[in-house]
Amino acid sequence: MTFKTDQEAFWAGGFGDEYASRNQGETLITSNVVLFGKILRSAPGVRSVVELGCNIGLNLQALNRIDPEIALCGYEINGNAA
């Protein structure tokens, strides 16, 4: 794949692979549930979320636990994370 920027190549390569390995697990999802619960309480009516650079989807998993009716979409440049 050809990338337009050095940052794209950085996240699509080994650093992005290692980041995905280091940042996973139930503890992070639970922490995100608390964080996004607070955010959504102050922004009522959110019905859809798009995350650019979603990695393995921890934020989207947390949002789904809070409200499974929210339409979720994620884009990730790193093939292993996706």
C-alpha positions as CSV (number, residue, x, y, z in Angstrom):
1,M,0.0,0.0,0.0
2,T,1.2,3.5,-0.8
3,F,0.9,6.1,1.9
4,K,0.7,9.9,1.4
5,T,2.4,10.8,4.7
6,D,5.1,9.4,7.0
7,Q,2.5,9.3,9.8
8,E,0.3,6.9,7.8
9,A,3.3,4.6,7.2
10,F,4.2,4.9,10.9
11,W,0.8,3.8,12.2
12,A,0.3,1.1,9.5
13,G,3.7,-0.5,10.3
14,G,5.5,-2.0,13.2
15,F,4.7,0.8,15.7
16,G,0.9,0.4,15.0
17,D,1.3,-3.4,15.5
18,E,3.0,-2.9,18.8
19,Y,0.5,-0.3,19.9
20,A,-2.3,-2.7,19.3
21,S,-0.6,-5.4,21.3
22,R,0.1,-3.1,24.3
23,N,-3.3,-1.5,24.4
24,Q,-6.0,-4.1,24.8
25,G,-8.1,-5.8,27.5
26,E,-11.2,-5.5,29.6
27,T,-9.7,-2.9,31.9
28,L,-9.3,-0.4,29.1
29,I,-12.8,-1.1,27.9
30,T,-14.3,-0.6,31.4
31,S,-12.3,2.7,31.7
32,N,-13.7,3.9,28.4
33,V,-17.2,3.0,29.5
34,V,-16.9,5.4,32.4
35,L,-15.3,8.1,30.2
36,F,-17.8,7.9,27.4
37,G,-20.7,7.6,29.8
38,K,-19.8,11.0,31.2
39,I,-19.3,12.4,27.7
40,L,-22.7,11.1,26.4
41,R,-24.5,12.4,29.5
42,S,-23.4,15.9,28.5
43,A,-24.2,15.4,24.8
44,P,-27.6,13.7,24.8
45,G,-29.1,12.6,21.5
46,V,-25.9,11.1,20.0
47,R,-27.1,8.4,17.7
48,S,-24.0,7.6,15.6
49,V,-20.2,7.7,16.0
50,V,-17.4,7.4,13.5
51,E,-13.9,6.8,14.8
52,L,-10.9,7.5,12.6
53,G,-7.9,5.4,13.7
54,C,-9.9,3.1,15.8
55,N,-7.1,0.6,16.3
56,I,-8.7,-2.6,17.7
57,G,-11.9,-0.8,18.5
58,L,-11.8,-0.4,22.3
59,N,-13.7,2.9,22.2
60,L,-16.3,1.5,19.9
61,Q,-16.7,-1.6,22.2
62,A,-17.2,0.7,25.2
63,L,-19.8,2.8,23.3
64,N,-21.7,-0.3,22.3
65,R,-21.8,-1.4,25.9
66,I,-23.3,2.0,26.9
67,D,-25.9,2.0,24.2
68,P,-26.1,-0.8,21.6
69,E,-28.5,1.3,19.6
70,I,-25.8,3.9,18.7
71,A,-24.6,3.3,15.1
72,L,-20.8,2.8,15.1
73,C,-18.3,2.9,12.4
74,G,-14.5,2.7,12.6
75,Y,-11.6,3.2,10.2
76,E,-8.1,1.8,10.8
77,I,-5.0,2.1,8.6
78,N,-3.1,-0.8,10.4
79,G,-4.2,-4.1,8.8
80,N,-3.3,-6.2,11.9
81,A,-5.3,-3.9,14.2
82,A,-8.3,-3.9,11.8
